Amino acid sequence: MAMKTFVRALLWCAAMLAAQSAFAQTFPAKAVTIIVPYPPGGLIDLVARQIQPRLQQELGQPVVIENRAGAGGNVGAEVVARAAPDGYTLLLGNPSLAISPLIYPKLNYDPAAFAHIGQYGSVPNVLVVHPSIPAKNVQEFIDYVKKNPGKLNYGSPGYGTSPQMSSELLKAMTNTFIVHIPFRGSGPAQAAMLSGEIQMMIDNLPPQISHIKSGKVRALAVTSLARNPVLPDVPSFDEAGLKGYEVVSWFGLVAPPGTPRPIVMRLNEALNKTTQDPQVRDALMARGSTVIQGSPEQFRDFIKGEQVKWAPIVKRANIVPD
């Protein structure tokens, strides 16, 4: 009896694997939707749209970008977590996948349960200040903040985002006090910055490039250890005296928990081929991005490492969503 049960189990597993393989061979048979968990205009939205045309060619089906903003990226993430695990609804993964579990006591989804497809890039953030702030470099900015504790506001796309974490790391390393104003995405935060509602932000580099070059904001430092080729005259925080300061925003694709492995690998292959395209690589690099290719496992392990890195910062800064 035990042997019959074992054989039945083996046959069932073989049938399921065969069914998944057959399904993957016909995947995709319709449009694939990528959920961007922030409003249009920010880094995560931009990098989704930069791969969209080429990814469509690789998959042979339309790729639709849908913005579902809110709660520091968690609204969109929950939409994908609850979607059917068939590969047709994906999430543009970003640092909130690592940070949200650290600051939200109860999420309606498990960020670790997503089926990781692959990381395809990273980009530094940049400290920008409103022209009304007299500081021309990092040290002058730190001195100004210390003389005006609590009088400056910094904006971010929401709790648990890379810009917020970058700012909190700066505050921790310089023992300064700047008030956090969370917005529903980078676009609204940028608008507040340009109007003077907030006086500074450490934002993802790509959406700030045009404002920096037009003089609407002043760039003081980038968050990578080295300078970025897009802004060769702007030093890194490390170079400016904050030794060891390093933050990068990153992005990749994840699918709902339980998505079959053959579909995950089909999407991983399409994503890696997309970012091998010279036009896609050039477009990403022109915005200060580093193009990354790899396996689902490498992306999963990278996110785990990010969570380990940020846990003590979240605890020390006592970051709790309002």
TAWOLIN-V546592 format. One record per residue. N is the residue number from 1. PHI is phi in degrees with one decimal (NA if undefined). BURIAL is 1 if it has 9 or more other ideal C-beta (glycine too) atoms within 8 Angstrom, else 0. Layout:
n: [N;N]
phi: [PHI;PHI]
burial: [BURIAL;BURIAL]
This chain:
n: [1;2;3;4;5;6;7;8;9;10;11;12;13;14;15;16;17;18;19;20;21;22;23;24;25;26;27;28;29;30;31;32;33;34;35;36;37;38;39;40;41;42;43;44;45;46;47;48;49;50;51;52;53;54;55;56;57;58;59;60;61;62;63;64;65;66;67;68;69;70;71;72;73;74;75;76;77;78;79;80;81;82;83;84;85;86;87;88;89;90;91;92;93;94;95;96;97;98;99;100;101;102;103;104;105;106;107;108;109;110;111;112;113;114;115;116;117;118;119;120;121;122;123;124;125;126;127;128;129;130;131;132;133;134;135;136;137;138;139;140;141;142;143;144;145;146;147;148;149;150;151;152;153;154;155;156;157;158;159;160;161;162;163;164;165;166;167;168;169;170;171;172;173;174;175;176;177;178;179;180;181;182;183;184;185;186;187;188;189;190;191;192;193;194;195;196;197;198;199;200;201;202;203;204;205;206;207;208;209;210;211;212;213;214;215;216;217;218;219;220;221;222;223;224;225;226;227;228;229;230;231;232;233;234;235;236;237;238;239;240;241;242;243;244;245;246;247;248;249;250;251;252;253;254;255;256;257;258;259;260;261;262;263;264;265;266;267;268;269;270;271;272;273;274;275;276;277;278;279;280;281;282;283;284;285;286;287;288;289;290;291;292;293;294;295;296;297;298;299;300;301;302;303;304;305;306;307;308;309;310;311;312;313;314;315;316;317;318;319;320;321;322]
phi: [NA;-63.2;-65.3;-64.2;-63.7;-63.3;-64.6;-59.4;-62.6;-63.2;-64.6;-64.9;-62.4;-64.3;-65.4;-65.4;-63.0;-65.1;-66.4;-63.9;-63.4;-64.4;-65.5;-64.4;-66.9;-98.4;-84.5;-90.3;-109.2;-156.3;-63.2;-107.3;-105.0;-105.7;-83.5;-99.1;-82.9;-140.9;-69.2;-61.3;105.4;-90.1;-57.1;-63.3;-68.9;-62.7;-72.4;-67.9;-73.4;-73.5;-95.0;-54.1;-62.4;-71.6;-64.6;-59.0;-64.2;-65.7;-88.6;73.9;-142.9;-60.9;-116.7;-105.2;-97.4;-127.2;-87.4;-131.8;-88.2;135.5;56.0;60.7;96.8;-78.0;-63.6;-64.7;-63.5;-67.0;-57.4;-71.6;-59.5;-94.4;-75.2;-62.7;-80.9;-119.3;85.1;-94.3;-128.5;-120.7;-116.0;-79.0;-68.8;-154.3;-55.3;-62.6;-63.6;-90.1;-92.0;-54.8;-62.2;-82.3;-116.3;-101.3;-63.4;-146.1;-102.3;-88.6;-156.1;-108.1;-58.5;-74.9;-86.0;-59.3;-85.1;-75.6;-99.0;170.6;-84.9;-131.9;178.5;-147.6;-153.3;-74.9;-97.2;-141.1;-82.0;-122.6;-126.0;-69.4;-56.4;-72.0;-81.7;-74.5;-64.2;-108.2;-151.9;-62.3;-63.6;-62.1;-66.0;-60.0;-61.5;-65.1;-64.2;-66.6;-80.5;-131.7;-63.2;77.6;-94.4;-104.1;-111.4;-117.3;-105.0;-148.9;-74.1;138.4;-66.5;82.5;-87.7;-58.4;-60.2;-65.4;-64.1;-60.5;-68.2;-67.3;-65.4;-61.1;-61.6;-66.7;-76.8;-112.6;54.5;-119.0;-123.3;-130.7;-78.8;-88.6;-118.2;-80.8;-121.4;-90.5;128.9;-68.5;-56.8;-60.9;-66.2;-60.8;-61.4;-65.7;-67.1;-65.6;-84.4;90.3;-62.7;-116.6;-102.6;-159.0;-161.8;-105.5;-107.9;-57.2;-61.0;-52.3;-70.5;-96.0;-56.5;-65.1;-68.8;-66.3;-70.2;-85.8;84.6;-71.5;-135.3;-112.5;-88.2;-109.5;-166.7;-104.5;-93.2;-78.4;-68.6;-110.7;-65.0;-99.8;-57.3;-71.3;-127.3;-64.0;-91.5;-102.1;-73.6;-84.2;-59.4;-59.7;-66.4;-81.5;121.9;-91.0;-61.3;89.1;-69.9;-153.8;-143.4;-130.2;-87.8;-139.6;-152.9;-170.2;-115.6;-131.4;-120.9;-57.9;-54.6;88.5;-62.8;-57.2;-55.4;-59.3;-71.6;-56.3;-70.4;-63.3;-69.7;-61.6;-61.9;-65.2;-66.1;-65.0;-66.9;-61.5;-80.3;-81.4;-65.9;-56.3;-66.4;-67.3;-60.4;-64.4;-64.9;-68.2;-68.5;-65.6;-99.7;88.9;-86.5;-99.7;-84.6;-125.7;-130.3;176.4;-92.8;-57.4;-67.1;-64.4;-66.5;-58.8;-66.9;-61.3;-64.3;-60.2;-64.5;-63.4;-65.0;-62.4;-63.2;-89.6;-54.8;-67.9;-67.8;-61.2;-66.8;-65.9;-83.8;51.8;-76.6;-134.0;-61.7;-67.5]
burial: [0;0;0;0;0;0;0;0;0;0;0;0;0;0;0;0;0;0;0;1;1;0;1;1;0;0;1;1;0;0;1;1;1;1;1;1;1;1;1;0;1;1;1;1;1;1;1;1;0;1;1;1;0;1;1;1;0;1;1;0;1;0;1;0;1;0;1;1;1;0;0;1;1;1;1;1;1;1;1;1;1;0;1;0;1;0;1;1;1;1;1;1;1;1;1;1;1;1;1;1;1;1;1;1;0;0;1;0;1;0;1;0;0;1;1;1;1;1;1;1;1;1;1;1;1;1;1;1;1;1;0;0;1;0;1;0;1;1;0;1;1;1;1;1;1;1;0;0;0;0;0;1;1;1;1;1;1;1;1;1;1;1;1;1;1;1;1;1;1;1;1;1;0;1;0;1;0;1;0;1;1;1;1;1;1;1;1;1;1;1;0;1;1;1;0;0;0;1;1;1;1;1;1;1;1;1;1;1;1;0;1;1;0;0;0;0;1;1;1;1;1;1;1;1;0;0;1;1;0;1;1;0;0;1;1;1;1;1;1;1;0;1;0;0;1;1;1;1;1;1;1;1;1;1;1;1;1;0;1;1;0;1;1;1;1;1;1;1;1;1;1;1;1;1;1;0;1;0;0;1;1;0;1;1;1;0;1;1;1;0;1;1;0;0;0;1;0;1;1;1;0;1;1;1;0;1;1;0;0;1;1;0;1;1;0;0;1;0;1;0;1;0]
